[in-house]
Amino acid sequence: MRGGAALAIATLLASAWIPSVAALYVVWLALGICMAMLLYEPAFGLVIRAVADPVRRLRALATVTVLGGLASTVCIPAVAWLVQIAGWQRTQIALAVAILIGALIMEWQVLPALRERRAADARHRAESPELAPRVPILLTAVFAASTFAAMALGTMLIAALIGRGHGAGAAANTLALLGVMQLPGRLWVLSGRHAGSVPALLAGPLALEALGLAAIAASSSLVAVGIGVAVFGIGAGWSTLARPMVVQALYGIGSAGKTNGQIARLQGFARAAGPFGAAAIYSQFGYEALFGGLAVSLLLLTSAVLVSNRRPAPFWLSAAKPHP
């Protein structure tokens, strides 16, 4: 995370003086690397290692995801406003300064606790070494499918609504509900409900996302689509916080960071494939087939989670050794 913060600051400063389109591609490539080094996966690993108390750890994870949700609901409009009044170059410099301040706060407030935990973790590994588990593919598929659906929705909804006669502004405002409604989902998990239930943490978000997509597929009216996007957003916010909680519950603290990264790797492929796959399905089969097909897929995964939970060895434990 230190390296990611340093690279992000340098990249943002460089982006203030982009000389060409080719340089813009280089800057965005570097920013993608920064995202991989700074966002949820490394942050989850750091929080899990730095906070010993389980209740405080849950609240810390929820705080990271709730504040992360502000990136789309608060930060993007704020940056757009800053660009209008201060210009692109000054805005990029201001963002670099903001990351620098955040990195300094982390150095002062977070890393000292992490150093204390590191010594204890070293003693624990010496006494009882743990091997990083192999994550079951179906567990990974739950989160990858959710990511693919979110990318498909974000990519195609505005174009689909415009194609049905709605204005661009109305379509954009409807899609904005996706980011806004993720906060209630995360705050609901923060309340502690179903915090220890792996089936609920897996099936609940999928069911909400499937219902939201079904509502979007059933009608192209802005009211129906808005309700569907809002329901999907609640499920997406719930899913973001569910992943570190599920991994921690099943695989223990020592393997949580690496296991989260293993799941996030396939999610990264789903995130990259989402726009292309959604565009291909939409162009060939249309609005209802795209969102209806995604809804059916998520409902099937929801059913698989619930059915598997009734068996002596649920699929998400088939390749893992449960931790006390």
Order of alpha helices (4+ residues) and beta strands (2+ residues): alpha-alpha-alpha-alpha-alpha-alpha-alpha-alpha-alpha-alpha-alpha-alpha-alpha-alpha
